Amino acid sequence: MKFFTKGAFVLAMLLLYISTTAQISRQPYLQKATTTSMLIAWRSSTAQSFELRYGTDAINLSNSLMSPSGTAHGLSIENLSPFTQYFYQILDENGTALTETTFFYTAKPDYEPSTDMLVFGDCGVANNDQYAVRDLMQAESENNNFDFGIVCGDVSQGDGTEYDNVYFDVYENFLKNRCLFTAIGNHDLYGYPFDNGTAQQFLADFYQFTNNPQNTEEYYSFEYGNAKLICLHTNFENQYEAGSAQYEWLVNELSCRTTEWVFVYFHQPPYANGWGLDYYIPFTPYYLYDGEDKVREDLVPVFEQYDVDFVFNGHMHGYERGELNGVHYVTSGGAGGGLDDKRSDWSHITVNNYEHHYLLVNLNDTTLNVRAINTQS
């Protein structure tokens, strides 16, 4: 009888532990950072309500919000102070802590001259190549070497349904402290092939700004410090061609520029020297692929007219950099997927490196520095 009681107690404690740890199935990640707000998202394995506690004192989290019962949770904390450190923790509805107390910073206001940005694309397939890049980026986060990041599409390298495996689980140690702003790549479209994809899973998992006339999260803009960043959705030509709603919105965003720096990012590059072996296969979508014709035709003239400083892309798995008519084009698609190799020869692309890497972009008033960090360094 004594053995049964002890065994029953151990079993009960084990079940309690499993129940507690299973409540959060996706660890917290930051979204929609502004100078006065931050959205904290997470997922639970069963439908339930949670408490989010936060404050400027890690020992005394004096504010709280409750999430409605469900499995997808995203709570926006409002009325915060610019460029201020806040601490937060997630608890169940009974007050039991389910995460450690961790932190975030609100965005820097426009009078802050220095801003540091992480840039990468084409995350990978949860293999050693992606983990090696992840480890370097994690070290950058721990050393406070970047304030926020942008992801230039293909968060997924599959069919857009495995974000936990290739993104949230892989990067969870810095997603809880740094906000990453994501663009939609061709593999992020829901369903494969992607000729009529709607990015349903992407849009369900990521919380994006909706500051465009179509009130969609597929393209948006935001400001951080003295930089304006514009994210485009370029997977379908009719969505960004001249005269489209996105095109007109882009022109308006650029014409009312007030920041020192303007960056545009999206997935498919206008120019690409590198590609895979399908470059040589006739009658395939990427036969002799050297970038997007329609982007060159419709968007590049806009970038030049409105003095865009940098255009960041992914899609090509490697690192390419060049300047044309005053606009810098940088492709960073080497965060973990299989690497491409040089196939084309755009003369203005002066750097061609097909290695796993990420970028650190450092702004200091009117000075900018871009560093590509690879896993062989």
C-alpha positions as CSV (number, residue, x, y, z in Angstrom):
1,M,0.0,0.0,0.0
2,K,2.9,2.3,0.8
3,F,4.4,1.6,-2.6
4,F,1.1,2.3,-4.4
5,T,0.8,5.6,-2.6
6,K,4.3,6.7,-3.4
7,G,3.9,5.5,-7.1
8,A,0.6,7.3,-7.4
9,F,2.1,10.5,-6.0
10,V,5.1,10.3,-8.4
11,L,2.6,9.7,-11.3
12,A,0.5,12.6,-10.3
13,M,3.5,14.9,-10.1
14,L,4.7,13.7,-13.5
15,L,1.3,14.3,-15.1
16,L,1.2,17.7,-13.5
17,Y,4.6,18.5,-14.9
18,I,3.7,17.3,-18.3
19,S,0.4,19.3,-18.2
20,T,2.2,22.5,-17.1
21,T,5.1,22.3,-19.6
22,A,2.8,21.4,-22.5
23,Q,0.6,24.4,-22.1
24,I,2.9,26.6,-24.3
25,S,3.7,24.9,-27.5
26,R,5.5,27.9,-29.1
27,Q,7.6,30.1,-27.0
28,P,7.0,33.9,-27.0
29,Y,8.1,35.9,-30.0
30,L,8.0,39.7,-30.5
31,Q,6.0,41.4,-33.3
32,K,5.0,44.9,-34.5
33,A,7.6,46.8,-32.5
34,T,7.0,50.6,-32.3
35,T,8.3,53.3,-30.0
36,T,5.2,53.0,-27.8
37,S,4.0,49.4,-28.2
38,M,5.0,45.7,-28.6
39,L,3.0,42.7,-29.5
40,I,4.0,39.4,-27.7
41,A,2.8,36.2,-29.4
42,W,2.9,32.6,-28.4
43,R,1.0,29.4,-29.0
44,S,-0.6,26.8,-26.7
45,S,-1.3,23.1,-27.3
46,T,-4.8,23.4,-25.9
47,A,-7.3,26.2,-25.9
48,Q,-7.0,28.2,-22.7
49,S,-6.4,31.7,-21.3
50,F,-3.1,33.1,-20.2
51,E,-1.8,36.1,-18.2
52,L,0.9,38.3,-19.6
53,R,2.7,40.3,-16.9
54,Y,5.1,43.1,-17.7
55,G,6.9,46.2,-16.3
56,T,10.2,48.0,-16.1
57,D,11.3,46.2,-13.0
58,A,12.2,42.5,-13.5
59,I,11.4,41.7,-9.9
60,N,8.0,43.5,-9.9
61,L,6.0,43.0,-13.0
62,S,3.2,45.4,-12.0
63,N,1.1,45.3,-15.2
64,S,-0.9,42.5,-16.7
65,L,-3.1,41.5,-19.7
66,M,-5.2,38.4,-20.2
67,S,-5.4,36.6,-23.5
68,P,-8.8,35.1,-24.6
69,S,-9.1,31.4,-24.5
70,G,-7.6,29.8,-27.6
71,T,-4.4,28.3,-29.0
72,A,-3.1,31.4,-30.9
73,H,-2.2,34.2,-28.6
74,G,-1.0,37.7,-29.4
75,L,-1.3,40.6,-26.9
76,S,-0.3,44.1,-27.8
77,I,1.2,46.2,-24.9
78,E,0.4,49.9,-25.5
79,N,1.4,53.2,-24.0
80,L,5.0,52.4,-23.5
81,S,8.0,54.7,-23.6
82,P,10.4,54.9,-26.5
83,F,13.6,52.9,-26.5
84,T,13.0,51.5,-23.0
85,Q,13.7,48.1,-21.6
86,Y,10.6,46.2,-20.4
87,F,10.4,42.8,-18.8
88,Y,7.7,40.2,-19.2
89,Q,6.5,36.7,-18.3
90,I,3.6,34.5,-19.3
91,L,1.6,32.7,-16.6
92,D,-1.4,30.4,-16.7
93,E,-4.8,31.7,-15.6
94,N,-4.1,30.4,-12.1
95,G,-0.9,32.5,-11.8
96,T,1.6,29.7,-12.4
97,A,4.7,31.0,-14.3
98,L,5.1,29.2,-17.6
99,T,8.1,31.1,-19.0
100,E,11.1,32.8,-17.5
101,T,11.1,36.5,-17.0
102,T,12.7,38.0,-20.1
103,F,12.9,41.4,-21.8
104,F,12.4,43.6,-24.9
105,Y,13.2,47.1,-25.9
106,T,10.7,49.4,-27.6
107,A,11.8,50.9,-30.9
108,K,14.2,53.8,-31.1
109,P,12.6,57.2,-31.9
110,D,13.8,59.3,-34.9
111,Y,16.2,61.4,-32.9
112,E,18.3,58.4,-32.0
113,P,21.2,58.5,-34.5
114,S,22.4,54.9,-34.1
115,T,20.5,51.8,-35.2
116,D,21.7,48.3,-35.8
117,M,19.7,45.8,-38.0
118,L,20.0,42.1,-38.6
119,V,19.2,41.0,-42.2
120,F,18.8,37.5,-43.6
121,G,16.6,35.4,-45.8
122,D,15.8,31.8,-46.9
123,C,16.1,30.4,-43.4
124,G,16.7,26.8,-44.2
125,V,15.5,23.3,-43.3
126,A,16.5,22.9,-39.7
127,N,19.9,21.3,-40.4
128,N,23.4,22.0,-39.3
129,D,23.9,24.8,-41.9
130,Q,21.0,26.7,-40.5
131,Y,22.0,26.0,-36.9
132,A,25.5,27.3,-37.5
133,V,24.1,30.6,-38.8
134,R,21.6,30.7,-36.0
135,D,24.3,30.3,-33.4
136,L,26.2,33.3,-34.8
137,M,23.0,35.4,-34.8
138,Q,22.3,34.3,-31.3
139,A,25.7,35.5,-30.2
140,E,25.0,38.9,-31.9
141,S,21.7,39.1,-29.9
142,E,23.4,38.3,-26.6
143,N,26.0,41.0,-27.3
144,N,23.3,43.5,-28.1
145,N,24.7,43.9,-31.7
146,F,21.3,44.5,-33.3
147,D,18.1,46.2,-32.3
148,F,15.7,44.4,-34.7
149,G,15.8,42.3,-37.8
150,I,14.2,41.8,-41.2
151,V,13.7,38.5,-42.9
152,C,13.7,38.7,-46.7
153,G,11.2,35.9,-47.4
154,D,11.2,32.1,-47.6
155,V,10.9,31.8,-43.8
156,S,9.9,28.3,-44.9
157,Q,11.9,26.4,-47.5
158,G,9.1,23.8,-47.9
159,D,5.5,24.6,-48.5
160,G,4.9,27.1,-45.8
161,T,3.4,24.8,-43.2
162,E,6.4,24.0,-40.9
163,Y,7.3,27.3,-39.3
164,D,7.8,25.9,-35.8
165,N,10.4,23.4,-37.1
166,V,12.4,25.9,-39.3
167,Y,11.8,29.2,-37.6
168,F,10.2,29.5,-34.2
169,D,12.0,26.6,-32.6
170,V,15.3,27.4,-34.3
171,Y,15.4,31.1,-33.3
172,E,13.4,31.1,-30.1
173,N,16.3,32.2,-27.9
174,F,16.4,35.6,-29.6
175,L,12.8,35.9,-31.0
176,K,11.7,36.6,-27.4
177,N,14.0,39.6,-27.1
178,R,14.3,41.0,-30.7
179,C,11.5,41.8,-33.1
180,L,12.0,40.4,-36.6
181,F,9.9,41.8,-39.5
182,T,9.2,39.3,-42.2
183,A,8.5,39.4,-45.9
184,I,6.5,36.7,-47.8
185,G,8.6,34.5,-50.1
186,N,7.3,32.1,-52.7
187,H,7.7,29.1,-50.3
188,D,5.7,31.0,-47.7
189,L,2.6,30.8,-49.8
190,Y,0.0,28.3,-48.5
191,G,-0.1,25.3,-50.7
192,Y,2.5,24.1,-53.2
193,P,2.8,24.8,-56.1
194,F,2.3,28.4,-55.3
195,D,0.6,29.8,-58.4
196,N,-2.5,30.9,-56.5
197,G,-1.2,30.7,-52.9
198,T,-2.6,33.0,-50.3
199,A,0.0,32.7,-47.5
200,Q,-2.6,31.6,-45.1
201,Q,-0.2,29.9,-42.7
202,F,2.3,32.7,-42.8
203,L,-0.4,35.3,-42.1
204,A,-1.7,33.2,-39.2
205,D,1.7,32.8,-37.6
206,F,3.1,36.3,-38.1
207,Y,1.5,39.6,-36.9
208,Q,2.3,42.4,-39.4
209,F,1.4,46.0,-39.7
210,T,-1.7,46.8,-41.9
211,N,-0.9,50.4,-42.8
212,N,-1.9,50.2,-46.5
213,P,-5.2,50.9,-48.3
214,Q,-6.0,47.2,-48.6
215,N,-5.6,46.7,-44.9
216,T,-3.5,43.6,-45.5
217,E,-0.5,42.2,-43.7
218,E,1.2,41.2,-46.9
219,Y,3.0,44.6,-47.4
220,Y,3.6,47.3,-44.9
221,S,6.0,50.0,-43.7
222,F,7.5,51.0,-40.3
223,E,10.1,53.4,-38.9
224,Y,12.9,52.6,-36.6
225,G,15.3,55.4,-35.5
226,N,16.2,57.5,-38.5
227,A,15.3,54.8,-41.0
228,K,12.1,54.0,-42.9
229,L,11.6,50.4,-44.0
230,I,9.1,49.2,-46.6
231,C,8.2,45.6,-47.0
232,L,6.7,44.5,-50.3
233,H,4.9,41.3,-51.5
234,T,6.3,40.5,-54.9
235,N,5.2,36.9,-55.5
236,F,2.6,37.8,-58.1
237,E,3.3,40.4,-60.8
238,N,-0.3,41.9,-60.8
239,Q,0.1,42.7,-57.1
240,Y,2.9,45.2,-57.6
241,E,2.9,46.2,-61.2
242,A,2.4,49.9,-62.2
243,G,-1.1,51.0,-61.3
244,S,-1.8,48.3,-58.7
245,A,-2.8,49.2,-55.2
246,Q,0.6,48.1,-53.8
247,Y,2.5,50.1,-56.4
248,E,0.5,53.3,-55.7
249,W,1.0,52.8,-52.0
250,L,4.8,52.4,-52.5
251,V,5.0,55.6,-54.5
252,N,3.1,57.4,-51.7
253,E,5.3,56.0,-49.0
254,L,8.5,57.1,-50.8
255,S,7.2,60.5,-51.7
256,C,6.5,61.4,-48.1
257,R,9.9,60.3,-46.9
258,T,11.0,62.1,-43.7
259,T,13.9,59.8,-42.5
260,E,17.6,59.9,-43.3
261,W,17.5,56.3,-44.6
262,V,15.0,54.4,-46.7
263,F,15.2,50.6,-47.1
264,V,12.9,48.4,-49.2
265,Y,12.9,44.7,-48.8
266,F,11.0,41.8,-50.5
267,H,11.8,38.3,-51.6
268,Q,12.6,38.1,-55.4
269,P,15.5,40.3,-56.4
270,P,15.5,42.4,-59.6
271,Y,19.1,41.2,-60.3
272,A,20.6,37.8,-59.6
273,N,23.9,36.3,-60.8
274,G,23.6,33.2,-58.8
275,W,21.1,30.3,-59.2
276,G,20.7,26.6,-59.1
277,L,21.2,24.0,-61.8
278,D,17.6,24.5,-63.0
279,Y,19.1,27.7,-64.6
280,Y,20.1,25.4,-67.5
281,I,16.8,23.5,-68.0
282,P,14.7,24.9,-70.8
283,F,10.9,25.3,-70.4
284,T,11.2,25.5,-66.6
285,P,10.2,28.6,-64.5
286,Y,13.8,29.5,-63.8
287,Y,15.5,28.8,-67.1
288,L,18.3,31.4,-67.5
289,Y,17.0,33.2,-64.4
290,D,18.8,36.5,-63.7
291,G,16.3,38.2,-61.4
292,E,12.8,39.4,-61.9
293,D,12.0,41.1,-65.2
294,K,8.8,42.7,-63.8
295,V,10.5,44.1,-60.7
296,R,13.2,45.7,-63.0
297,E,10.5,47.1,-65.3
298,D,8.1,48.5,-62.7
299,L,9.8,48.9,-59.3
300,V,13.4,49.7,-60.1
301,P,12.5,53.0,-61.7
302,V,10.6,54.0,-58.6
303,F,13.5,53.1,-56.4
304,E,15.7,55.3,-58.5
305,Q,13.3,58.2,-58.7
306,Y,12.7,58.4,-54.9
307,D,16.4,57.8,-53.9
308,V,15.9,54.5,-52.1
309,D,19.2,53.8,-50.3
310,F,19.1,50.0,-50.2
311,V,17.0,47.2,-51.5
312,F,17.3,43.9,-49.6
313,N,16.2,40.5,-51.1
314,G,16.5,36.8,-50.7
315,H,15.4,34.0,-53.1
316,M,19.0,33.5,-54.5
317,H,20.8,31.4,-51.9
318,G,24.0,33.4,-51.4
319,Y,25.3,36.9,-50.9
320,E,25.4,39.5,-53.8
321,R,25.9,43.2,-53.6
322,G,26.0,46.0,-56.2
323,E,25.0,49.6,-56.9
324,L,23.1,50.8,-59.9
325,N,22.0,54.4,-60.5
326,G,22.4,55.3,-56.8
327,V,20.5,52.3,-55.4
328,H,22.4,49.6,-53.5
329,Y,21.0,46.1,-54.2
330,V,21.9,43.4,-51.6
331,T,20.7,39.8,-51.7
332,S,21.1,37.8,-48.5
333,G,19.5,34.4,-49.0
334,G,22.1,32.3,-47.3
335,A,20.7,31.6,-43.8
336,G,20.5,27.9,-44.2
337,G,19.2,26.6,-47.5
338,G,21.2,24.8,-50.2
339,L,23.6,27.3,-51.8
340,D,23.5,28.5,-55.4
341,D,26.4,29.3,-57.7
342,K,27.2,32.0,-60.2
343,R,25.3,31.6,-63.5
344,S,24.7,35.2,-64.8
345,D,26.8,38.3,-65.1
346,W,25.2,41.6,-64.1
347,S,28.2,43.9,-64.2
348,H,27.0,46.1,-61.4
349,I,26.9,43.2,-59.0
350,T,30.5,43.5,-57.7
351,V,30.3,41.0,-54.9
352,N,29.3,37.3,-55.4
353,N,29.7,35.0,-52.4
354,Y,27.7,31.8,-52.2
355,E,28.1,31.0,-48.5
356,H,25.8,30.6,-45.5
357,H,25.7,34.0,-43.8
358,Y,23.6,36.9,-42.4
359,L,24.1,40.7,-42.5
360,L,24.6,43.3,-39.8
361,V,23.6,46.8,-40.9
362,N,24.9,49.6,-38.7
363,L,23.5,53.1,-39.0
364,N,25.1,56.1,-37.3
365,D,23.5,59.3,-38.3
366,T,24.5,59.7,-42.0
367,T,27.0,56.8,-42.1
368,L,26.0,53.2,-42.9
369,N,28.1,50.0,-42.7
370,V,27.0,46.6,-44.0
371,R,28.9,43.5,-42.8
372,A,28.2,40.0,-44.2
373,I,29.2,37.4,-41.6
374,N,29.6,33.8,-42.8
375,T,30.0,30.6,-41.0
376,Q,33.5,30.2,-42.3
377,S,34.8,33.4,-40.7
